[in-house]
C-alpha cells in the first residue's frame, strides 16, 4: 500500500508545495495526501496494538512484535512505514510504559536501538538522510524528510528573493537543492521496488496489516 501511494505523487505535487500548511490538499496533492493518510493509519494502529493490552505480559509480547516489524521494515528499506511504527513507539502514550520496555528481551532492546540509530530522529535524520539521498537502491522513502527539506529551501528562497529590487537576486542554490530532491524522489518512483521474503517477515506478517 505504501508503495502504491508513493507512486501516485506526481511532479507537480512536489514542485507546487500544495502539501504545505496545516492541511494537505487532497485534490492538488493526491499522492502525498495518500501517503500522509497511510502513515497516520499505521502509526495509530501500532499505538493501539500496545495500548489495547491490559496485561503486562501481553503488552510486552506486542511491543516485541512491533520491534520485529520495525526491524523488517528497515531491512526492506520501507522507511515510510518504519517511521510510522517508530513514531508510535516513541509517542508519549507508549514510551511512558517503562515497565513494559524493561520486560522486553535483550534482543528486542538491541533491535530497537539499531532501528532508532538508522532512522535517527534526534539528529535531524542524519543517517536516514544519507540512506535516502545517497543510496541508489529501491526504497519507499519517508517523505516527511523530503517535504521538510523542500519546505526549508522554499523558505530560504522566499527570504532571499526580492522581485521588487532593481537587480533581483535569484538564490540559485535553493532552486538547485529543490530540483535535486524532486529529481531523486521521481527516480525512486521509477524503480521497481521488490524485496526478499525472510522467515522473520513471514513470522510477523500474520498480525501486521502493514505487511499483509
N, C-alpha and C positions, 0 to 999 in steps of 0.2 A: 504493500500500500504506500509506503513512504517513497519508494522509487517512482511509482506512478504519479504521485503528487509532485515530486521534484521535476519530472519530465514535462509537466504541464506549464511550468513557468516560462513564459516567452521573453524574447529580448526586450520588448517594450516595458515589461514589468520591472526588470532590473534597472532600466535606464531612467524611468519617469519618477521613481520614488513614491509611487502611489500607495506603497505599503507603509510609508512613514506616518507619523501622527498617532493618535490614540487608537484608531481602528484601521485594520487593513481593508481596503476596498475590494469586495468580492468580484465586482464587475471589471475593474481596471487591473486587478492583480489576482486572477483566479488560482493560479498555481501556487503563489506564495500564501494566499488565503487558505488553500487546502493543506499546505504544509503546516501552517500555524494551527489549524484545527486538529490535524493528525498528532502534532506534538502535544497539544493540550489534553487530548483524549488519553493518550498513553501515559502522560505524566500523572493525570488524575487517577487512572487505572492503577498504576504502580503504588501510589499513596494509599488508595482504598484497599488494596490487597493486604497491606500491612495493618492498617488501622481497623480493618474488619475482624481481626483475630482477637478473641478475648483471652485466650490462654498464652502464657509466655512461651511455651514450647512450640505451639503452632505459629506464633508470631516470629519466633526465631527461624523456624524452618522456611517460612515465607520470605523472610529477609535474605536468607541464604540462597533461595531460588532466584530472587531478583538480582542478586550479585552475580550468580551464574549467568543469568540472562544478559546482564550488563557486559560481562566478560566476552560472551559470544558476539554481542553486537559490535563491540570494539574490534574483535578479530575479523568480523565480516566487513569492517570499515563502514558500518551504518552509523555514522556519528550523529545523525539526526535523532534516531530512536535511542541511541546510547545516552545522549544528553537528556532526553526526556526522562529516562529512568534515573540517571544520576541526580538530576534536579529534584526528583521525588524523594530520593534517599537523603538528600541534603536539606530538604524542606524542614521548617521548624516542627511541623506535626510529627515527622518521622525521626529526625535527628535527636529529638529530646528523649527518645526511648533508649536511654543509656544502658539499662539492664539488658534489653534485647540485643543490642550491638555487642555487649560484653559476653553474652551467651553464645554468639556465633563461633564457629571453629576457626582455628588459626589460618586455614587455607582461605576461608571467606574474607577474613580481615585483610590478608595479604592481597587477595584479588581486588578488593575494593580500593586499597591504597594504590595499586598499579593502575586501575582504571581512572582514579582521580588524578594521578600524575599525567596520564595520557591526555585526558580532556582538559585538565589544567585551568579550571575556572578562576582560581585565586590569583594566578599570574597572568591575567588577561589572555588566556588561551594560548600561551606561548608554544606549547608542544602541539596542540591541536592546529594552531595556525600554520606551523611548519608542515604537518601532515596533510593539511588541506591544500595549501597553495604551492608547495614544493613537490608534492607527490604526483606521480603520473599514473597511478593505478586507479581503476574504477572505484567509486565510493558514493555513498549518499552523504553529502556534507551537512554539517549543522549550519543551516542558512542564517541563524541568528548571528553567527560570526561574520558572514559576508555582508549581511544587511547592516550590521553595526559599523563595519568598515566603510561601506558605501555612504552611510549617514555622516560619518566623521569627515570624509573627504568632501561631501557636498557642503557641509558647514564651513569647511576651510575655503571652498570655492566662493561661497556667498560672502564671507567676510573679507576676502581678498579682491574680489572683482567689483569694480565701481564703473557701471555702464555710463554714468554721467560725466566721468572725467574726460578731459580733453584728449588724453592719450590713455585709453583704458588698458590696464594691465591684466592680462588673462593668466591665471595661475595654471599653467600647463601641467605642472607636476600633479596637481589634484585630478585633472582630467585624465592624465595618463594612468594614475593609480586606479581610478574608477574603471577605465577601459580594460585594464589587466584583470581586475576582479570579475567583471562581467564576462570577459572572454574565457576565463578559466571555468566559470560556472557553466557556460554554454558548452565548453569542451567536455566537461564531466557528463552533461546530459546526453551527449552524442555517443558516449562509450557504452559498451554492453556490460551491465552490472550483473555479475554472476558470483556464486560462492560455492565452496566445497562443504557439503554436509558432514558434520562430525557427530560422534556419539554424544558429546555434550550437548550439541544443538538438538539432537533428537530427544534427549532426556528432558530438556526444559520446554520444548516446543508445545507439548500437550496442554500445559497450563497457561501459556502465554499468547495472547491474541496478537502481539507484535510479530510473532514468528509463525502464526498459523496460516 
